[in-house]
């Protein structure tokens, strides 16, 4: 067997073990499995692929669609015991102890990354339900997801939700028994601003030193906050050693880290855009 076949076989073996070991409350935890293995489990537990027609809740219309460029900032809530073991919008059984979520318009199922902008934690979830319908809330996350993102006791938190296009398209194809063309998995080109430049990358710069050992010392202490590195910069013919954390794709994520670094005592830290 080639390597690809072996990986697929191992995924199916893992799936068989998960399905045999889990309770009948809901679809088992599927993170880490291949799209094909995920699709088998989802279907076995009653799930289907669907987008759905426009619908109206409390006077508000919602328009489900396949949007593989979706990215939004808003509030996240979570749901647990009251919905545990009940049917989700795509026919699965909700299990509050697995990593799933409800969204008002994204395809079911699809894969999203949710970043808690208040503490920087990030998590990949499978969307298999509809909701929430409270103002300003853009996603409802399973109890386990809320625990891992660090806001279960708080109830709500500010997040960024981004669809993972490659993973979502691959799962859709597996659910529908289709093959995925490589061209379908090519990420979208970077969005451009009105000035014609590509989207910016963000860093938190904690300091700039003329002596390398000072930069190394600060870098070591800031590794707890993310990917801290020392880089050289030449200014006026002199070399300086900059301590930066990043890169970050979104400014909100950089702001979260900036606040942590300043609370740590590095009051001159700032955000750099490149």
C-alpha positions as CSV (number, residue, x, y, z in Angstrom):
1,X,0.0,0.0,0.0
2,X,1.2,3.5,-0.7
3,X,1.5,6.1,2.0
4,X,-1.9,7.8,1.1
5,X,-3.7,4.4,1.3
6,X,-2.1,3.6,4.6
7,X,-3.1,7.0,6.1
8,X,-6.7,6.4,4.9
9,X,-6.8,2.9,6.3
10,X,-5.5,4.1,9.7
11,X,-8.1,6.9,9.7
12,X,-10.9,4.3,9.2
13,X,-9.5,2.1,11.9
14,X,-9.5,5.1,14.3
15,X,-13.0,5.9,13.2
16,X,-14.2,2.4,13.9
17,X,-12.7,2.5,17.4
18,X,-14.2,5.9,18.2
19,X,-17.7,4.9,17.0
20,X,-17.6,1.6,19.0
21,X,-16.4,3.4,22.1
22,X,-18.7,6.5,22.1
23,X,-22.2,6.8,23.6
24,X,-25.3,7.2,21.5
25,X,-25.7,10.8,22.7
26,X,-24.3,12.3,19.5
27,X,-21.7,12.2,16.7
28,X,-18.2,11.4,18.1
29,X,-15.3,13.7,18.2
30,X,-13.9,13.7,14.7
31,X,-11.0,16.2,14.8
32,X,-7.8,14.7,13.3
33,X,-9.6,12.2,11.0
34,X,-9.6,12.4,7.2
35,X,-12.5,14.1,5.4
36,X,-13.6,10.7,4.2
37,X,-13.6,9.2,7.7
38,X,-15.4,12.2,9.1
39,X,-18.1,11.9,6.4
40,X,-18.6,8.2,7.3
41,X,-19.2,9.0,10.9
42,X,-21.4,12.0,10.2
43,X,-23.6,10.0,7.9
44,X,-23.8,7.1,10.3
45,X,-25.2,9.4,13.0
46,X,-27.8,10.9,10.6
47,X,-25.9,13.9,9.3
48,X,-26.2,15.2,5.7
49,X,-24.6,18.0,3.7
50,X,-26.9,20.9,3.3
51,X,-26.8,24.7,2.8
52,X,-30.5,25.3,3.1
53,X,-33.1,27.9,1.9
54,X,-33.5,31.4,3.3
55,X,-35.4,31.4,6.6
56,X,-36.9,33.9,9.0
57,X,-36.4,34.0,12.8
58,X,-37.9,36.6,15.0
59,X,-38.6,38.9,12.0
60,X,-35.1,38.6,10.7
61,X,-34.2,36.9,7.4
62,X,-31.1,34.7,7.0
63,X,-29.6,33.6,3.7
64,X,-27.4,30.4,4.0
65,X,-24.7,30.1,1.3
66,X,-21.4,28.6,0.5
67,X,-19.0,31.4,1.4
68,X,-15.4,30.2,1.4
69,X,-14.0,33.7,2.1
70,X,-16.1,34.1,5.3
71,X,-14.4,36.0,8.2
72,X,-16.3,38.0,10.8
73,X,-15.8,39.5,14.3
74,X,-18.6,39.4,16.8
75,X,-19.7,37.7,20.0
76,X,-19.7,34.0,20.7
77,X,-22.0,32.2,23.1
78,X,-22.2,28.5,24.0
79,X,-24.9,25.8,24.4
80,X,-25.0,22.7,26.5
81,X,-27.3,20.5,28.5
82,X,-30.6,21.9,27.2
83,X,-29.7,20.8,23.7
84,X,-27.6,17.7,24.4
85,X,-28.5,14.7,22.3
86,X,-31.1,16.6,20.3
87,X,-31.0,16.8,16.5
88,X,-28.8,19.5,14.9
89,X,-29.9,21.3,11.7
90,X,-28.1,18.8,9.4
91,X,-29.5,15.8,11.2
92,X,-26.6,14.9,13.6
93,X,-27.1,14.5,17.3
94,X,-25.7,17.4,19.3
95,X,-23.0,16.4,21.8
96,X,-21.9,19.2,24.0
97,X,-18.6,17.4,24.7
98,X,-17.4,17.5,21.1
99,X,-15.9,20.4,19.1
100,X,-18.9,21.6,17.1
101,X,-20.7,24.9,16.6
102,X,-23.9,26.5,15.3
103,X,-23.8,29.3,12.7
104,X,-26.7,31.1,11.0
105,X,-25.6,30.8,7.3
106,X,-22.5,28.7,6.7
107,X,-22.8,25.3,5.0
108,X,-23.5,22.3,7.2
109,X,-21.0,20.8,7.9
110,X,-18.1,23.2,7.4
111,X,-14.9,23.8,9.3
112,X,-14.1,27.1,11.0
113,X,-11.3,28.5,13.1
114,X,-12.6,30.5,16.1
115,X,-10.2,32.9,17.9
116,X,-11.1,34.3,21.3
117,X,-9.9,37.9,20.9
118,X,-9.9,38.4,24.7
119,X,-7.3,35.8,25.5
120,X,-5.8,34.8,22.1
121,X,-6.9,31.1,22.2
122,X,-7.8,29.5,18.9
123,X,-9.8,26.4,18.1
124,X,-11.0,24.5,15.0
125,X,-14.6,23.5,15.1
126,X,-17.2,21.7,12.8
127,X,-20.3,23.7,12.1
128,X,-23.3,21.4,12.1
129,X,-26.2,23.5,13.5
130,X,-28.0,26.8,13.0
131,X,-28.0,29.7,15.4
132,X,-27.6,31.8,17.5
133,X,-30.3,34.4,17.0
134,X,-29.4,36.9,19.8
135,X,-28.2,40.4,18.6
136,X,-24.4,40.7,18.0
137,X,-23.8,36.9,18.5
138,X,-22.4,35.3,15.4
139,X,-21.6,31.7,16.6
140,X,-22.8,29.3,19.3
141,X,-20.2,26.9,20.4
142,X,-20.4,23.5,22.2
143,X,-19.8,23.4,25.9
144,X,-16.4,21.7,25.4
145,X,-15.4,24.3,22.8
146,X,-16.2,27.1,25.2
147,X,-14.2,25.5,27.9
148,X,-11.1,25.2,25.6
149,X,-11.5,28.8,24.4
150,X,-11.7,29.9,28.0
151,X,-15.0,31.6,28.3
152,X,-17.5,29.0,29.6
153,X,-17.9,30.6,33.0
154,X,-18.2,34.0,31.4
155,X,-20.9,33.0,28.9
156,X,-19.9,35.1,26.0
157,X,-16.7,36.5,24.5
158,X,-15.6,38.5,21.4
159,X,-14.2,36.2,18.7
160,X,-13.1,36.1,15.1
161,X,-14.7,33.3,13.0
162,X,-13.0,32.2,9.8
163,X,-14.0,29.4,7.5
164,X,-11.2,27.0,6.5
165,X,-11.9,26.7,2.8
166,X,-9.7,23.7,1.9
167,X,-11.0,21.6,4.9
168,X,-14.6,22.7,4.3
169,X,-14.5,21.9,0.5
170,X,-12.9,18.5,1.2
171,X,-15.5,17.6,3.8
172,X,-18.3,18.7,1.4
173,X,-16.9,16.5,-1.4
174,X,-16.5,13.5,1.0
175,X,-20.1,13.9,2.2
176,X,-21.4,14.1,-1.4
177,X,-19.1,11.3,-2.7
178,X,-17.4,13.7,-5.0
179,X,-13.7,14.2,-5.9
180,X,-12.0,17.5,-5.1
181,X,-10.1,19.1,-7.9
182,X,-6.7,20.6,-6.8
183,X,-7.8,23.9,-8.3
184,X,-10.8,24.0,-5.9
185,X,-8.4,23.9,-2.9
186,X,-6.2,26.8,-4.0
187,X,-6.6,29.5,-1.3
188,X,-8.2,32.8,-2.5
189,X,-5.8,35.6,-3.5
190,X,-5.1,38.1,-0.8
191,X,-7.7,40.9,-0.6
192,X,-6.5,44.3,-1.6
193,X,-7.3,47.6,-0.1
194,X,-8.4,50.7,-2.0
195,X,-4.8,51.8,-2.2
196,X,-3.9,48.6,-4.1
197,X,-1.6,47.1,-1.5
198,X,-2.1,43.6,-0.1
199,X,-3.5,42.9,3.4
200,X,-1.1,43.8,6.1
201,X,0.7,41.5,8.5
202,X,0.9,42.5,12.2
203,X,3.6,42.1,14.8
204,X,3.9,43.2,18.4
205,X,7.3,44.9,18.8
206,X,8.4,44.8,22.4
207,X,11.8,46.5,22.1
208,X,14.8,47.4,20.0
209,X,18.3,47.1,21.5
210,X,21.9,47.9,20.4
211,X,23.1,45.0,22.4
212,X,22.0,41.5,21.3
213,X,22.1,39.9,24.7
214,X,19.4,42.3,26.0
215,X,17.2,41.4,23.1
216,X,17.7,37.7,23.6
217,X,16.8,38.0,27.3
218,X,13.6,39.8,26.6
219,X,12.7,37.4,23.8
220,X,13.1,34.5,26.1
221,X,10.8,36.0,28.7
222,X,8.1,36.8,26.1
223,X,7.9,33.4,24.5
224,X,5.0,32.7,26.8
225,X,2.9,35.1,24.8
226,X,3.5,33.7,21.3
227,X,6.1,33.3,18.6
228,X,8.8,35.7,19.9
229,X,11.9,36.3,17.8
230,X,14.9,38.5,17.5
231,X,15.7,40.1,14.2
232,X,18.4,42.5,13.0
233,X,17.6,46.0,11.6
234,X,20.2,48.5,10.3
235,X,19.4,52.1,11.1
236,X,21.9,54.9,10.2
237,X,24.6,52.3,9.6
238,X,24.2,50.8,13.1
239,X,22.7,47.4,13.9
240,X,19.7,47.1,16.3
241,X,18.1,43.9,17.6
242,X,14.3,44.0,17.5
243,X,12.2,41.7,19.6
244,X,8.9,40.9,17.9
245,X,6.0,38.5,18.5
246,X,4.0,37.3,15.5
247,X,3.1,37.4,12.7
248,X,-0.6,37.9,13.2
249,X,-3.1,37.8,10.3
250,X,-5.6,40.2,12.0
251,X,-5.0,43.4,14.0
252,X,-7.4,42.2,16.7
253,X,-5.1,39.3,17.5
254,X,-2.1,41.5,17.7
255,X,-4.0,43.8,20.1
256,X,-4.8,40.9,22.4
257,X,-1.0,40.1,22.6
258,X,0.0,43.7,22.9
259,X,-2.2,44.1,26.0
260,X,-0.7,41.0,27.6
261,X,2.8,42.2,26.9
262,X,2.1,45.6,28.4
263,X,0.4,44.1,31.5
264,X,3.6,42.0,31.9
265,X,5.5,45.3,32.2
266,X,6.8,46.1,28.7
267,X,5.0,49.4,28.5
268,X,6.7,50.6,25.3
269,X,5.5,47.7,23.2
270,X,3.6,48.6,20.1
271,X,2.0,47.1,17.0
272,X,4.0,47.1,13.7
273,X,2.2,46.7,10.3
274,X,4.1,45.3,7.4
